[in-house]
């Protein structure tokens, strides 16, 4: 066995059981004038002392003195080190982690050692015995989770549930695919005083958690949802304050924070005998609106017959069961933008439109024909449902899509189409971002105040702390709301880059399609086509199937039957 050892001087090793140290001595040997650390390490391994904790400085001294030709008296070069362990509890109290360093010739850690320190730390919840056993078996662990607490479950936010699923909303809603959530724009829905409209569901408190130290961890309660103040035409139920009921007969309209009931003004015909109508609510005209008249409503406008060159303005939707005959061919056309115009904050729907100027804050539906019209919609324009679906002449403009069966005419009549251009969207997104930044800065300042109050008890009065906490809570809600609105605006901006024009059957020469600074003129008649942004500008493609997108609902006989 001695023959297997590396050549060198006679190294004398002595292990002291009492002090658990290893000493080494060397006498000069002229046959081996020099030694090095590699030789020394191999001799320690051969003597079964390689697992001890080496002392670097004595080793250096031993080698240096021998290489200088000196005899080296016994010098302690290594010692035993027992295994060490550390258990840390996370700041949130939800976990405890074990770090186990293996021994260096000393005693290994035992399960009893770990459990003793667990007890000393006060850890009583969620101890993972299997993980401890595995660490002990391996003799080491690096930040190993050995206990888990119960994480508190946040409460559910309160919500307002509409009890009238067909209730119209004042704000257009564009889904992820870019389609508007078109609601049935059929007849005006009427509720009676006392009808249930909306239920408030309070937030839940959440489920309390438990730290590994056995201390309760409070759960974050859900955010409350309350009915907005000043809702018109409604009141809380006498028997149930969380139930909103109609206080009067009228049309229910869903708004932010609740429902309002708008009064409905009904008239057979609007003419010189009735005079112009300016009504705070919804206007229903059973028959026609004659030329030169005007209707202004804060709610919806529904016309059962035809609208002659007249002015219709509504904050909500406008539905014309017949058609619209505008005044774009008249003497005031192009001069007075208010002359014979139809404007609504929601969606517009009609059977046909001719020489009409129509703008909608949401979308426009025309079932049969739009001839020489000026149509402007924030979201979509769709021409054609059960009937022809032609766009002939005029200017048709929408941010997200224009869809018709036929665009243009064989006689090459000039027909202008514009999609995907809404500078106001980018500006609105920037304004929302700036407003959010301002509120976040205010919240940061309040946070600094609360930190000072927390670190210096008594320095800030309880009243100031309470007001600061209330302001912080309100600002957090406002910031979250602004962030959501900002994301919606940027999503809509993204959708404008995907805007398209669809012609189901044909698109004729004489049609000009624009998107921002890009224009495409149709050189000759084409069949079913889609026009959208391509790598080199606007491109003309075979009709692309978008049936996988949510199809818009349209008013029609079926809607009337359901009512």
N, C-alpha and C positions, 0 to 999 in steps of 0.2 A: 504493500500500500504506500510505503514511504517513497518507493521509486516513482510513483505516479505524481508526486508533488513537484512543483516547479523548482528548479535549482535555485539555491540561495543560501544565505547564512541561517544559522540556527535561531529561529524565532521562538521565544518562550512566551506562552500565553497562560494567564491565570485568571480564572473567574471567581470573584468573591460573592458567595451566596448572600452574605449579610447586606452588603451595599449594592449587590447586583450590578457590579461594574467589572469590566474586562481590562486587565493590565497586560502590557507587552514589554519585553526587554530583548536587547540584541547585543551580541559581542562582535567586535570587528572580525571579519574573515577575509584574509588577503585574496582568497579565490574569487570572492564576490565583492569587489570594491564599491558597487553601487546597487541600490534598489529603487523601486518606484511604487506608486500607489496601486498600480495594476497587480504587481507581484504581491503586495500586502493584502489586497482584497481577496486574491485567490487563496492565500494561506488562511485567511479568516473563514472563507467558505469551506475549505477543507477541514477546518476544526469545528464546523457547525456553529459559527458565530456570525454568519452573514446577516441574520435577521435583527441584530442589535442596532441600536441608534449610535452611529459613528460620530466621534467628536473630531471635527476637521482640524482644529488647531494642534492638538496633541499628535495627530497623525503626521502633520507637516513637520513638527519638531522631531519626531522619531526618524523620519526619512532624512531630514537635513543633517541631524547629528551623526547618523550612521554613515551617510555619504561623505561627511567630513573626517571620517576615520575614528570617531569617538565611540566608546562603549555607551550604550543607552540603558540606564537603569530602568526598573519597572515604572511605566507611565500609563495612566488610565486613558485608553483610546476609545472605549465604547461603554454603553450602559443600557440597561433594560428600560423600556418605556411601555407602560400599560396602555391599553386602548382608551380612547377618550370619546365622550359623546356630548352632544349639545342639542337641546330641544328648544325651539323658538315658536312662540305663538304669534300668528299674524296679527297685524294691527286691527283688522276687522273682527278678530276672534273666531273666524270660521275655520281655521285650520291650525294644526301644529305640525312642525317639520323636524325630522331627526337628521343630524349629521353625525356619522360614526366613523372615527378615524381608527384604522387597524393598529394593533400593538406592534412595537418594535422589540421583540424578544420578551415582552412582558405579558401580563394577563389579558386575555380577550374580554370584551364586554359580554355580559350575560343578559338574559331577559329580565332578571331581577334588577339589574342596574338600570335598565331602561324604565321599567315599571316604577322603580323608586323615584327616579327623576320626574316621571309623569305625575306621580303623586305630589312631589314637592312643588311642581308648577301649578298644581290645582286643576289639572286636566281631568274632567270627569265625563265628558260627553263625546261619543262617536269614536272611541279608541279602536284603531284598526289592528287587531291582534295578528292577523295573517301577514301584514306588512312588517310588523315588528319581528315576527319569527323569521321572515325571509332575510331581513337585515342582519339578524344575529347569525343565521346560517352562513351568509356570505362574508360576515365579519366587517362589513363596511356599508356606508350609506351616505348619499350626498343630497341633502335637502329633501329627504323622503317624507311624504305626507303620512303621518301615523295616527292622525285624528282629524275628523271632520265634524263641524257643527252643522246645525240645521239653518240654512239660509232663509231669511224672512222672505215671504212672498208678497210683493206689492199688491195693493188693492186695485180693483178694477175701477176705471174712470166712470163717473156718472155719465149718463147719456139721455138724450131726448128722443123718444120714439114716436114717430108720426103714426097716428091711428087711422089715417086716410092715405093709403098708398098711392093714390092717384093725384095727390095734392101737387099743384104746380110750384116750382121754385123760381125765385126771382133771379138767381145767379146761374148762368150757363155752366154746365159741367162737361169737360172734355176728358174722356177716359184715356188709358195708356195707349190704345191703338190710334188715337187721334180723332175718334168719332164722338160726336156730341150725344149725350144721353137724351135723345129726343123723347119727350113725353107726348102722349096723345093730346093734340091741340083741338080736339073736337068741341063739344058743347061745354059751356061754363058749368062747373060743378057747384051745387048750392048746398049749404048746410043750414040747419035750423037752430035757433037759440037752444042751448042745452046739449047739443051734440058734442060728444067727446072728440077732441082733435089731436091731442098730443099728451103723452105720459112722460113724466120725469122719473128716471131711475137714479137714485142716489148712489154715490160711490161706495165701495166697500172698504173696510178698514185694513184688509190684508191679513196675513197669517204671521204671527210673531215667530221669530227664529230663536235659536239657542246657540250660544257660543260654546267652544270646547271647554271653557271654564265654567259652564253651567249657568251663565248669565243670560237673561232674556235679551234678544235683539229686536228692537221695535221695527215694525213693518211700515213702509211708506204707504200712506192712505192714497186712494185714487183721487184724481182731481174732480172737483164738483162741477156739475153742469146745471145751470139755473136758467129759468125762463128770462129772456131779456125784459128790461123795463119798457113800459110804454107800448106794449103790443095792443093794437087797435082791434076792437070787436071781439075780444076774448077775455076770459077771467078764470081764475082757479076755481075748481069745483068747491062748493060749500062743504061737502063731505070729505073731500080728498084734495089737499093743497098741491099734490104732485100731479093732478089731472087738470089739463087745460081744456075748457069747454067754450063753445061759441056763446057769446053774450048777445048776439043778434043774428038775424038771417043774413046770408051773403055768400060770397065766394071765398073759400079758404086758400090762402097762399102761404107756402112755407118760406120763412125768412130766417136770417141768422138769429139763433136763440129762441126760436119758437114758430108760431103760426099767427097770422093775422086774418081777420075776416073782413073783407072789403064789401061794402054795400054794392049792390048791382042795380044799375039804372037801366030799365027796359023801355024801348020805344019801338013803334012799328016801322017808321021811316024817318030819316033825317032830311028835312027839306026846309023851305022858307017858313012853313007853318010852325015847325018845332024850334027852328033857330039852331045856331051852333051849340054844341054841348061841351062843357068843361066840367068834369065830374071827378071827385075824389073817391075813386073806387073803380068798379068794372062797368063797362057800357055794353049792353046787348041790343043790337038792332035787328029786328025780325026780318026786315025786307031790305030796301036799298038805301044807299047814301047818295043823294043827288048832287049834281055839279055845283061847285062853289062853296059847299058846306065844310065844316070842320068839326072833328071830335077830338077832344083831349081828355085822357084818363090816366090816373095814377096806377090803375090796375090793368086789366086786359080789355080789348075791344073785340067783340064778335059781331060779324055782319052776316045775316042769313042770305042776302041777295048780292047785288052788284054795287061796287063803289065807282061812281063816275068821277071825273076830275075833282078831287076834294083833298082835304088834309086830314090825316089820321095820325095821332101821336099817342103812344101808350108806353108806360114804364114796363109793362109786362109783355104779353104776347098779343098778336093781332091775327085773327082768323076771319077770312072772307070765304064764305061757302060758295059764292059765285065767282066773279072775276073782278079785275081792277082795270079801269080805263083811265089812263093818266093824261097829263097835259104837256108831255115833252114836245109835242109837235106844235104847241101854241106859241103865241108871241112872247110870252114871258119865259119860255123854256131857255135854260142856260143862263138867265139873268138873275132870277129870284129863286134861290135854292129852296125856299120854303113854300113856293107855289105848288100846290097840288102834290105834296110829298107825303109819303107814308114812312113813319119812323117808329121803331119799337125797341125796348131794351132787351126783350126776349127773342122769340122766333116769330116769323111771319109765314102764313100759309094761305094759299088761294088756289082757285081752280085754274085761272089764267091771268095774264097781265099783259097789257098793251100800252106802250108809250108811258109807262109808269116809273116814277122815281121811288125806290123802296130801299130802306136801310134797316138792318137788324143787328142788335147787339149779340145775337146768337147765330141763328141760321135761317135760311129762306127755303120754303117748299113751294113749288108751283107745279100743279099736276099736269096741265096740258101744254101751254104755250107761253113763252116769254118773248114778245116781239117789240123790238126797238125800245127796250127798257134800260134803265140804269139801276142795277141791282148791286147792293153792297152789304156783305155779311161778315161778321167777325170770325165765324167758323166755317160753315159749309153752305153751299147752294146746291139744291137738288131739283132738277126739272124733269118731270115725268114720273107717273106712278101707274095709274090705270089707263092713262090716255097717251097722247102723242109724245110729249116730252121734248119739244123743240126750243132751242135758243136761236133766234133770228135777229141779227142786228144789235145795236146798242152796246152798252158796256156792262159786263158781268164781273164782279170782283169779290173774292173771298180769300181768307187767309189760309185755309187748310185744304179745301177741295171744292171742285165744281163738277157736277155729274149731270149729264143729260143723255137722251137717246140720240139726238141729232143736233149738231152745232153748226150754224151757218145755213146757207141756202144755195140751191143750184145756180141762182142768178148772181152769185159772188157778192152778195150784199156784205158790206163792211161789218164785221162782228168782232168786238174786242173782248178779250178774256184776260183777267189779271188774277194771279194766285200767289200766296206765300210772301206777301210784302206788308209788314206791319211794324213800322219804326216805333210806334208807341209801346209795343211790347218790350223792346230792349230798354227803352227809357223807364218804363214802369218797373222792370226788374232791377235796374240800377237804383232807383229811388227806394225800393223795398230794402235792398242791401244796405243803403246808407242809413235808413231809419233803424234797421236791425243793429248796425254797428253802434249807433248812438245809444240805444237802450242797453246793449251789452256793456258799454263803457260805464253807464250809470250803475248797472248791476255789479260791476267790478269794484266801483267805489264803495258801494254799500257792503260788499263782501269784506273789504278792508276794514270798515268800521266794526263789523260783527267779529272779525278776527281779533281786533284790539280789545273789544269788550270781553271776548272769551278768555284771552290771555291775562287780562287785568280786571278781575272781578271788582265791581264797585266803581270803576272809573267812568263807566257810561251808565246813565240812568235807565231803569227798566222801561220807562215810557219811550225813550229814544230807541232802545233795542226792539221793543214791540213794533214801533212804526217802521223801523228798518226792515224787520222780518216780513212785515206785511207788504212793504214796497218791493222787497226782493221776490216775494211770491208772485205779486202782480206782474212785475217785469219779466219773470221767467215765463209766465203764460203768454205775455205779449210777444216775447222773442220767439217762442215756439210757433205761435200763430204766424208771425212775419216770415219765419224761415219756411213754413209750409207754403205760404203764398208765393214766396220767392221761387221755391222749387217748382210750383205750378207754372209760374210765368216762364221760367227757363225751359220747362218741359214743352210749353206751347211754342217757344222760340225754336226748339229743336224740331217740332212737328212742322213748322212753316217751311223748313228745308226739305221736308218730305211731301210738300204739297203737290197735288196732281190734278189734271183735268181728264175726265173720262167721257168718251163719246161711245155709247153702247152700239150704235148702228153705223153712224157716218159723221165725218167732219169735212166741211166743204172748203174749197178755195175761197179766199176773202176773209178767212178767220185769222186773227193775230193773237198769239198767246204770249203774255209777258210774265216774268218773275224777277222782280228787282230790276237790274240793268240788262237782263237777258230777254231777248224777244225771238219768237219763232213764228214765221208766216207760213201758212199752209199753201204749198205751191199748186196742189191739185187735190181733187177729192180723194179721201181715204175712207176705208171702211172702219170697223170698230177699232178704236185707238185709245191709247193713254199717252199723255204728254206730261213729262216730269223732268226734274233736273238730272242731267247725265254728266259725264266727265268733261265734255267739251261744251257745256251749256245745256239749253233745253233740248230734249230729244223726243222724237215721235216713235212710239212703240206699239206693237200689237196690244189690244186691250188686255190689261192685267187683271187677273181674278183677285178681287178683294172680298170675296164672300166670307172669308174667315173672320173678317172684322165685324163688329157689332153693327147690324143694319139699323137705320133710323126708323122709328115708328112714324106713321103718317096718319093724319086724320082721315076718316072715311066713314062709310055707312056702318061698318062694324063697330066703330067707336060710339056712334049714336045709339046703336042697339044696346051696347053695354050700359049706356046711361039710362 
